[in-house]
Amino acid sequence: MNVLVYLIPISLVLGGLGLGFFIWTVKSNQYDDPEGDARRILSDEYDDHPKR
């Protein structure tokens, strides 16, 4: 039972970090063009200089 005193705060911190990184990726526009990625992976062309 004493181990829960350690595991619960650790799990809350890790969950908060995961949520924080998810919010950061949304704010930095990581998910803006999902259809472009879907088409790009099926393309036969190789792009030496991908868009940023």
N, C-alpha and C positions, 0 to 999 in steps of 0.2 A: 504494500500500500504506500510505502514511503517513496517508491520509485515514481508514482504519479505526481508527486510534488515537483519532480524534475521534468517529466515527460510532457505534462500539460503546457507549461510555459514555453518549452522548446518548440512544441508543435504550433503554438500560437504565433511565436516569432517567425517560424518558417512559413506559415500560412500568410502572415502579414508581408513578408518579403516577396513571396510569390505574387500576391495581389499588387504590391507596389511596383514590381517589374512589369506586370501586365498593364497597369495603368500607364506606366512610362512608355511601353511599346505603342499603346493606342495614341498617346499624345504626340509621339514622334513619327506618326503616320506610317507605321510598319505594315498595316493591313489595308492600304489604300487601293491597290490594284491586284486583287486576287484573280481576275479573269486574264490579265496579262501574263501572270505567272503560269496559269494553266495552259495557255496557248504557247508560251515560250518553251515549256518543257517538251511539247510535242513537235516543235520545229526542228528541221534538219540543219538550219543555219547555225553557225557558231559565231557568237558575238565577242570580239576581242575587247571591246570597250562597252560594257553594259551601262545602262542609265543608272544614275544615282538616285 
